[in-house]
Amino acid sequence: MKANVSCVSFYKSGVATIRVNFPNGDTVCRWCQYVRYDESLRRHRCLFTGEYLPFPIETRGNECPIAFDEEET
């Protein structure tokens, strides 16, 4: 007899590496293509982390997962 195939017994996780480009080395959220403005809340939100971004024009979010080859000085 076949087991119930409509249920999920486990998930396999993977990691994706994507490139995010920032003009002139300005590594703030305003340039990231994974930031969206939520009109109903009037807030910017990171699509990677779900973090609401109070200052996307001047800074990166506290939970930003983007790693840079050379951190700005």
C-alpha positions in Angstrom: 0.0 0.0 0.0 1.3 3.5 -0.9 2.1 6.0 1.8 0.2 9.3 1.8 2.1 11.3 -0.9 0.3 14.6 -0.1 2.3 15.3 3.0 5.9 16.6 3.2 8.2 14.4 5.2 11.3 16.8 5.0 12.7 19.8 3.2 16.2 20.1 1.7 17.8 23.5 2.1 20.2 25.2 -0.2 22.1 28.5 -0.4 22.0 30.9 -3.3 24.8 33.3 -4.2 23.6 36.4 -6.1 25.4 39.5 -7.2 24.0 42.9 -6.1 25.6 45.9 -7.7 25.9 49.3 -6.0 26.8 52.4 -8.1 30.0 54.2 -7.2 30.5 51.9 -4.1 27.5 53.5 -2.3 26.5 50.4 -0.4 23.2 51.5 1.1 19.8 49.9 0.7 18.4 52.5 -1.7 20.3 50.9 -4.6 19.6 47.3 -3.8 17.1 45.7 -6.2 15.8 43.5 -3.3 14.3 46.5 -1.4 10.7 47.4 -1.9 8.5 50.2 -0.7 5.4 49.0 1.1 2.8 51.6 0.3 0.3 50.5 3.0 2.9 50.9 5.8 4.9 53.6 4.1 8.1 51.8 4.8 10.9 50.2 2.8 11.4 46.5 3.4 14.2 44.1 2.5 13.0 41.1 0.5 15.9 39.0 1.8 15.3 39.4 5.5 11.9 40.9 5.8 13.4 43.7 7.9 11.7 47.1 7.7 14.3 49.8 6.8 14.0 53.1 8.6 16.9 54.8 6.7 17.4 53.0 3.3 18.8 56.2 1.7 21.7 56.5 4.2 22.4 53.0 5.6 22.1 49.3 5.2 19.8 47.2 7.3 21.1 45.6 10.5 20.3 42.2 9.2 21.7 42.7 5.7 23.2 39.4 4.4 25.3 40.9 1.6 29.0 40.4 2.1 31.5 42.5 0.2 35.0 41.6 -1.0 36.4 44.8 0.6 34.5 46.6 3.3 34.5 50.3 2.9 36.8 52.3 5.1 
